[in-house]
Amino acid sequence: MASSCKSKGQKNTILTQEYLYYIRNKCAIHRFYGGSAAEGTNLEDSDIDQMIVDSNITACKDRDQSNDIEGQVFILDTSVCRPGFARLKTVKLDPNIKTLFNNHGKTINDMLETIEGDKRFLSSDKMVDFWMYFLTKTKTAEISRHGPSATAANIDTYGLIKKKRGATLEQDYAFGISLYEWPIDGYEWINRERKHRWPSPEFIEKITKLKCHVVAVGDKMSPTSSLEWRVSFLLQERELVWNFNDTQLQCFILMKNILKKFLHPIAPEELSSYHMKTILLWQSENNPQHLWQPNQLLCCTVKCLLFLKHCIEKRYLEHYIDRRINLFSYRFENHISKENMVKCIDEILANIVARVLECVNGVDLLSPWRESKMDVDDFLQLCKERLNSKITTEFETYRLPLEYYHKFQSVFGVNLELVFPDYKLLAEYVEGFEDLKSTMDIEDGFIEAVRMFSNIRSALTQLETIINVKDNTVKQQKLEKLQKFLEDNQDIDALSGKLYLATYYLRLGNSQKVILIIKSILDLPSKNLLYIGNCSKCKTIHIDNGTTTQLKGLPNPFDYTKKYLSTAQDVIFSRADLSIVPQALKFECVLERAFLIHPLVYMLYLAVISSECDQEAYMYMYALDTTVNECEGIFYSFRHLNILGYCYFHNGDFKKAFECYTKSLMQTVPTGRQTAAVFHLIILMFHVINNRYGEEDIYKRQ
């Protein structure tokens, strides 16, 4: 359910996406992701937390410090606030420096409130109201207020994020203001004596360089709550979780599932996943590091539950960084509710093995445990007989392919954002990638992989413009330069990079080059590729002397020495690619802002439409049909069916084309999702009725 492979991969994604957002917004606005989605510890029902920070607004401790700060500056006033809260008093407002409010009909002055004569404070209530208004204007979702956040609740109609069609996807938008330096009360954490050296002194030094913030929410029991802001250590806390090892992360997930399955039904408002994170952080610091090993996972979970029980009984849980803050203030005030919660934890501890097995997502481990009458050997034997072999395999057996999978899933996640910008913005991204690599703690090779895809996108976005250049000499020079650019960056993986190059050749009408590229892939000796994408449940692509097969599970053996060339990503196109994609994908471009295709499906499609030999085309057609069937059961099957149907239409088999298109419709109609099958069916029927037109003419007429 969790591993450092996944959390490190998510860290790469988050830091890079935040950078792209910052560049897109002209370095004026930051967007920071927080919570489980950012940490890589998300459950099925986890929300997405975002903190928006204006670069031109800062809070500091006193007037002298404000002299060194440009922009709109506020002083932290904690005189009437409980620990962890502050009011923001105006000290310097510069009318010549705009903030994000100016782009939406407001100014920083509209966010102020005057009290006690002439004292002006930044209102947290007005700030949240602004975000409610902003989201109402820009979102079609249901908008509500949730603490410091304006929450947009969307329906994940197609299950792309929640992996469950129709699930509610909540995104929390909080407005944060950067602190010029760490708050004084955070220095205790920096200088705290740590018996077990967790975090390490080096890691503490790294964390102290991260910005702290205040977010727009006040103490609900304070008379000045509407003017108060809460101190946030979002960047520090997610960095700590990113530093967890496998056992710490797995224990964290188990604690969150225990909360969800057993504790929330008793008192849903008293405990949160943030409390579970705080428990893990304290236990990580207060226990020796050798405890956090796989064979001690159950022991770690017990220690966390005992500590949670102790904190509930005392109604006191210290914030991990600012110990003055009691996270259980105003909680467990109902004595019966508190006693019921303590009793529930005792019951969990008394049946800890069964309760933990019950909290492992996606597999029934409780039944074999009960059937084995709690005999470990019998239990493991039943698991081996009934369940996926990975359940009873040492994690280390899969670590290398898992590291690659999560690392390049992260690359793939960033690449999805890079299909939308034009080449000018892509150039800005690429220019800053070197700075990003040197200033941020991102894994080696990650930025290089993202940069290579950015270069491919930059080349593809310029292709049609170059084709339309009237001067043939200039056009040829530019095309040769573009071709070399694509060739230099094609090794982003074993398949998709080469297929983008093949797309370039196909747009220029050079089918022979397309076939040569495809044969160069297929004719290599037997190899297993780690599939990284969303278009198939199989995670292994096996290529062996001209044939391709998809296999379930991770590649074994897996050649991790070849870097990117041991992996295969989905092919990604966007609406902007309408003029360069082959015919079957043009309607996809019309209907979708961006879309994915399995690399084998796209490769074999290119082979079918580019083959000049009927026998060769038939061979590729058979392989394409097989591959599309292997991809069944995922959200994008309908698109593969449209491609397959087009190929049958292209080859004159109208009956099979009709079957593919109608099957595509059957998959999408129940979900309400649009599919290009409708357009393909119209063309097919038009062709049958008006068979005097050739296929190419028909598509042009449509």
Steps between C-alpha positions, in 0.01 A plus 500: 500500500797730543874510444784749485508426125153649466553797733830597333334477161218721621753746637656532154158560346388757756819708499509508119130581461534781752790638299301485173211685666737768629648553151152504339395774740802720423666421836225694678305212657603174664278195532605249765338159535454353846343207677498135400468560125828691505671260739413183307297362793155560356209262552208453264302787656789744553454859391742725312630792708649808337644815655519808278770752595545844345871582461434869570343456845719427805457489878787577739559539873556879535520835324881499478492171311239637259752752364681216323188369325341617175128482423207485740630439852321408823622455858408194703298613803462219754404719797137380529533159330542146624822314403514426130289800395575862414338810360663671199537873555576723202842661503579568134262491202638595161224603253743455209547127567206288391379184667286217369190690619555765233433244228155433645359846565638540853802656670686417818308785670172317441634218719567729800289576806544801729451461876605669822497842341742496207664156522469308175524122484482251216170314539517121479123485450511738206782296353301176506196685365713621211603144417140384523409773250800418280419128484132571434602700192756250371365162610185313408520299820320533830685755716510497881715625785721259692712659775762721331403367158247559230408152383401409145322163482507348153364168381779278370266378226745271330702385800824648368618621842302304758511184284126476566241638260265757652705558817512847652836672464555785744772760450573737788641843410658687791667841475837522669742783571874440522678580825825689456666261743406207723266602784684526830293217646631263232859532617440254783453229236826597331701490822313216672713224651433175316609180667462289185625758245181511296485712302874521448683832552560522123131450428401758762731753336335425164150547642581830669568648154139438397248782530235506771157655436181618663166389358164672513330345803462625855448344840129414502473590871666840461296825481738616223484174306409671170832689509722212611732285293638159592870420471563224245801272466367332186833489314687367802243231582480359151881494482504296822252249357699482176793401723310208659626151422271220377398387849418851622286558190323164532434567868358842407264342244390237751427770760293692246305187410446418868369854540265459204373148578477496880543844661304732271172311544519577874578873478563618142578860593753434776792346309655570159779359285706804607487368856622162371789672324591684820495171692740348242733799515523487880550124503769527230690749714454324832591145396830357375526479123566126500138460611374625165576182308262268310506226764398757762199650317247350741701619800517853354125503443439392861727778630313758291161377627619507862628855458173605334304348789717686752447833319122448486486419871696818579321696226840630403696444176792735444553639153819341371684825414335759728452314829298785652207398279264233636339330200232354730377839623117499498503128413374207706305735726224241510610250765297211357640555152854504640449180699349325198801596291742368763300178526510456122880539495527242778292257295721560195813435707350179639448371142781686333593245232144456377431875509819581306429233238155651465661835420709380206335646190402301196532145634311280747760382752258465788323189362816287467611619844178379657499175301855427611388544862780756539776256411759702308628216278147392404406862436793554263424177317138606443621839372738331255223277370230766462662839455738677267852368555623851583311483831741237631814624325769710666459866405869523409438258211297770328679810625696584184210476255279679755752782530502536123123473481433777752782718372377492142135514600605832651667604175186394317284707739705812425499424126120511503529871587752562223263415213309828537756786485620652173867477405581841653382395845670163457823685427457693827452172686809342346711808569427475869539123535871523575436746782224273628736203503764686701268669749247225574539154642381307195627155401777471243369456149149625578545850364697362207208273405250786532725732300526246217121471477474881505734509203287246313188704569675817388594335170150362437330833574717670235466230231188628324626859494822386333312286247311813393817703436491605135874519440593135431867549585419656836232237563742214433763647729249542781360149452848347513570691820167383645571140400838504675337652808250213513772240440716645780213475749329179389652286777254616768399133507516193278186574296315831522797725416559310178128511422498879522780497242293261287206744526726771360593282200138398440391865491764556230363201307809282551339162578824311437671681789201420724534127425876509553453652847240239593718213374796636697284455812358159413813337360707533816580185703258388770446760773257600776391862534343654809175657379432836663162639409125484551383315188549140614490298820805303386831644621733300274544530124688205353660545158653197331619492138213689342222411744360691797313373806369664814552318829357557845732596784835672496773392254708204605780520407520881483804669348531819707845580355351653185337793678203627298533231232372239743162676524206579273260792549161580352499724195349840585336741255295814549245705307789710367625195307194479275694581185785252556337187643396221260141482382346273768610742775370825355154454649661418835673839480166668432330339800781493757729767638765227531496121474712189548561197278680181593839503321449157342155598370636818346808327356298223334246753372783692333629172356159409352446833323864528385552147364523469122494118504157339557645201682696727734193718561296187583764388749500840672119505497483168681753622759302823548175309560676281759656802674171690522341195663789481749426861599132428577358597835653847541354847456651556157392177327245684290774708334698190410182354349455813289854462369450130430168573329663761280767249395232246404323775307832590336539137390141471374361278777194712577328238714786479751538878492130530591544251785794700643315833484182364659702330775671833564159665537384230741798577724448877504123558489441376860767742629388800296842529344536621142654268245613557144324172407191704406694687232664182375161329473356787299792480258468123479129520417561783257761286327269199474222714354726702273761245403600707203716712733842378615582489868735800483236714325240406758716612790578825323129564437419442866 
